[in-house]
Amino acid sequence: MLAYTYTAKGTFALVEKEQPTVLHDRDAVVRVTLASICSSDVHIKHGSVPRAVVGVTVGHEMVGIVEEVGSLVTHVKPGDRVSVNVETFCGECFFCRKGYVNNCTDENGGWALGCRIDGCLAEYVRVPFADQGLTKIPDTVSDRQALLVGDVLATGFWAAKISEITEDDTVLIIGAGPTGICTLLCVMLKNPKRIIVCEKDERRIRFVNKHYPDVLTVTPDACLALVKANSDHGGADVVLEVAGAETTFRLAWECARPNAVVTVVALYDTAQTLPLPEMYGKNLTFKTGGVDGCDCEETLRLIAEGKLNTEPLITHTYPLARVEEAYDVFEQKRDGVLKIAVECQR
């Protein structure tokens, strides 16, 4: 089968690999119908993910059809159309029982697919702990509607969930890339008083203005002033940092009011400084880290009910045979790209 593979630091290549098989009783093999490309894949290519294994098939956003299951898999069966979770988790360890599935203590726990074990930019993928990692897609939801459920939408849903948003709040979201837009959609479900999106790319600002006209937009240079002018207590009640740029971590805490929540969703290429003397007295609560993607069934239900719609984010579609071209468009942010759907069957 064709598989887009991390061959060396700075290099991905489309190669032929053996089709995966069930290796453990809790595995499933999924025929990938539609996959996507994530900024985390870019981080792997650039060497910013030390745990990524050279030789691994990249990709971790996908939907497909179950081909084969291990003897202990009970929640899905061959023929089921499924969304695949970005995270692998056993469901039994201390962290899984607490809902902190990103920190699953199994050797394949957390972000494994497309990082430490073969991922989904391929025709088939093996999914460990299939009962936890696969969610059946409702018949009324298309593959394109479900494509982002297992990763960027899961991230946005988790970010909104942990940010303690109330209907009285002014919420600032920094970054209007795919994860930023998914975060925006999930913040909107909380019905806060006001939402502000900060983004430097004019095309992405236009996208937000077109699709979500009630949301205020601003560029980074004007962000602090606009937030202060449109908040009740000298800054945003909640800030979600989804950009991961060199200056956005500082912007996030500067725009927060005293005693605010700052949720950092972004993955940075370099270390960030926490300037405690400068922020002393703001009494901020920081929430950071990787998504706990255990709400996929709920997000699929919300999609089926028409309350969430991520399909406008899919701006480009390519076959797997042209994935290198697709990756270049995504990495270089060409042609107004937000998300790319990759059709994985020949």
Long-range contacts (C-beta under 8 A, 24 or more apart in sequence): 1-122, 1-123, 1-124, 2-122, 2-123, 2-320, 2-321, 2-346, 3-57, 3-118, 3-121, 3-122, 3-123, 4-57, 4-58, 4-59, 4-121, 4-122, 4-320, 4-323, 4-324, 4-327, 5-55, 5-56, 5-57, 5-58, 6-44, 6-45, 6-52, 6-53, 6-54, 6-55, 6-56, 6-57, 6-58, 7-54, 7-55, 8-54, 9-45, 9-46, 9-47, 9-54, 10-45, 10-46, 10-47, 11-45, 12-41, 12-45, 12-58, 12-324, 12-327, 13-324, 14-320, 14-321, 14-323, 14-324, 17-57, 17-118, 17-122, 19-123, 19-124, 20-118, 20-124, 20-125, 20-126, 21-68, 21-126, 22-68, 22-69, 22-70, 22-126, 23-126, 24-70, 24-128, 25-70, 25-71, 25-72, 25-73, 26-70, 26-72, 26-73, 26-128, 26-129, 26-130, 26-131, 27-69, 27-70, 27-73, 27-126, 27-127, 27-128, 27-129, 27-130, 28-66, 28-67, 28-68, 28-69, 28-70, 28-73, 28-76, 28-126, 28-127, 28-130, 28-134, 29-66, 29-67, 29-68, 29-69, 29-124, 29-125, 29-126, 29-127, 30-62, 30-64, 30-65, 30-66, 30-67, 30-82, 30-84, 30-124, 30-125, 30-126, 30-127, 30-134, 31-64, 31-65, 31-66, 31-67, 31-123, 31-124, 31-345, 32-62, 32-63, 32-64, 32-120, 32-122, 32-123, 32-124, 32-125, 32-344, 32-345, 33-63, 33-64, 33-65, 33-81, 33-143, 33-343, 33-344, 33-345, 34-62, 34-63, 34-64, 34-143, 34-144, 34-147, 34-341, 34-342, 34-343, 34-344, 35-59, 35-61, 35-62, 35-63, 35-120, 35-121, 35-147, 35-320, 35-341, 35-342, 35-344, 36-61, 36-62, 36-147, 36-148, 36-151, 36-314, 36-339, 36-340, 36-341, 36-342, 37-61, 37-121, 37-323, 37-326, 37-327, 37-330, 37-339, 37-340, 37-342, 38-151, 38-152, 38-178, 39-177, 39-178, 39-179, 39-244, 39-267, 40-111, 40-115, 40-267, 41-114, 41-327, 42-330, 42-331, 43-267, 43-269, 44-114, 44-115, 45-331, 46-269, 48-267, 48-269, 49-115, 51-115, 51-116, 52-115, 52-116, 53-115, 53-116, 53-117, 56-114, 56-115, 56-116, 56-117, 56-118, 56-119, 57-114, 57-118, 57-119, 57-120, 57-121, 57-122, 57-125, 58-114, 58-115, 58-119, 58-121, 59-113, 59-114, 59-119, 59-120, 59-121, 59-122, 59-342, 60-84, 60-86, 60-111, 60-113, 60-114, 60-115, 60-119, 60-120, 60-150, 60-151, 61-86, 61-120, 61-147, 61-148, 61-150, 61-151, 61-152, 62-120, 62-125, 62-147, 62-150, 62-344, 63-137, 63-143, 63-146, 63-147, 63-149, 63-150, 64-120, 64-125, 64-344, 66-130, 66-134, 67-124, 69-130, 70-130, 73-130, 73-131, 74-131, 75-130, 75-131, 75-134, 75-136, 76-130, 76-131, 76-134, 76-136, 80-134, 80-136, 81-136, 81-137, 81-143, 82-134, 82-135, 82-136, 82-137, 83-134, 83-135, 83-137, 83-146, 83-149, 83-150, 83-296, 83-300, 84-113, 84-120, 84-125, 84-127, 84-133, 84-134, 84-150, 85-132, 85-133, 85-134, 85-135, 85-150, 85-154, 85-293, 85-296, 86-111, 86-113, 86-150, 86-151, 86-154, 86-291, 86-293, 87-111, 87-112, 87-133, 87-290, 87-291, 87-292, 87-293, 88-112, 88-113, 88-117, 88-127, 88-128, 88-129, 88-132, 88-133, 89-129, 89-132, 89-133, 89-294, 90-129, 90-132, 91-129, 91-131, 91-132, 96-132, 99-292, 99-294, 100-292, 101-132, 101-292, 101-293, 101-294, 102-289, 102-290, 102-291, 102-292, 102-293, 110-290, 111-290, 120-344, 121-320, 121-323, 121-342, 121-344, 122-320, 122-344, 123-320, 123-344, 123-345, 123-346, 135-296, 135-297, 135-300, 137-300, 138-300, 138-301, 138-303, 138-304, 140-304, 141-300, 141-303, 141-304, 142-311, 144-311, 144-314, 144-341, 145-303, 145-309, 145-310, 145-311, 146-300, 146-303, 147-310, 147-314, 147-339, 147-341, 148-178, 148-182, 148-310, 148-313, 148-314, 148-339, 149-296, 149-299, 149-300, 149-303, 150-293, 150-296, 151-291, 151-293, 152-178, 152-179, 152-182, 152-310, 152-339, 153-182, 153-185, 153-186, 153-299, 153-308, 153-310, 154-291, 154-293, 154-295, 154-296, 154-299, 155-179, 155-182, 155-183, 155-265, 155-291, 155-293, 156-181, 156-182, 156-183, 156-184, 156-185, 156-186, 156-187, 156-265, 157-182, 157-186, 157-295, 157-298, 157-299, 158-291, 158-292, 158-293, 158-295, 159-183, 159-186, 159-240, 159-242, 159-263, 159-265, 159-291, 160-186, 160-187, 160-189, 160-190, 160-240, 161-186, 161-295, 162-263, 162-287, 163-187, 163-238, 163-240, 163-261, 163-263, 163-287, 164-238, 164-261, 165-190, 165-192, 165-237, 165-238, 166-190, 166-192, 166-237, 167-191, 167-192, 167-193, 168-192, 168-193, 168-237, 169-193, 169-194, 169-236, 169-237, 169-238, 170-194, 170-195, 170-196, 170-227, 170-230, 170-231, 170-232, 170-236, 170-237, 170-238, 171-195, 171-196, 171-236, 171-237, 171-238, 171-239, 171-240, 172-196, 172-197, 172-198, 172-223, 172-227, 172-236, 172-238, 172-239, 172-240, 172-252, 172-255, 172-256, 173-197, 173-198, 173-239, 173-240, 173-242, 174-198, 174-199, 174-220, 174-223, 174-239, 174-240, 174-241, 174-242, 174-243, 174-248, 174-251, 174-252, 174-255, 175-199, 175-241, 175-242, 175-243, 175-244, 175-245, 175-248, 175-266, 176-201, 176-204, 176-205, 176-207, 176-208, 176-217, 177-204, 177-242, 177-243, 177-338, 178-313, 178-338, 178-339, 179-242, 179-265, 180-242, 180-243, 181-207, 181-208, 181-310, 181-313, 181-338, 182-310, 182-313, 183-240, 183-242, 183-265, 184-208, 184-212, 184-215, 185-308, 185-309, 185-310, 186-308, 187-240, 188-212, 189-302, 189-307, 189-308, 192-237, 192-238, 194-230, 194-231, 196-223, 196-226, 196-227, 196-230, 196-236, 198-223, 198-243, 198-251, 199-243, 201-333, 203-336, 204-338, 207-312, 207-338, 211-312, 220-247, 220-248, 220-251, 223-251, 223-255, 224-251, 224-254, 224-255, 227-255, 231-257, 233-257, 233-258, 234-258, 235-260, 236-260, 237-261, 238-262, 238-263, 239-263, 240-265, 241-265, 241-266, 242-266, 244-268, 244-269, 246-270, 249-273, 250-275, 253-279, 253-282, 253-284, 253-286, 256-282, 256-284, 258-282, 258-283, 258-284, 259-283, 259-284, 259-285, 260-284, 260-285, 261-285, 261-287, 262-286, 262-287, 263-287, 263-288, 264-288, 264-289, 265-291, 313-338, 313-339, 314-338, 314-339, 314-340, 314-341, 315-339, 315-340, 316-340, 316-341, 317-341, 317-342, 317-343, 318-342, 318-343, 319-343, 319-346, 320-344, 320-345, 320-346, 321-346
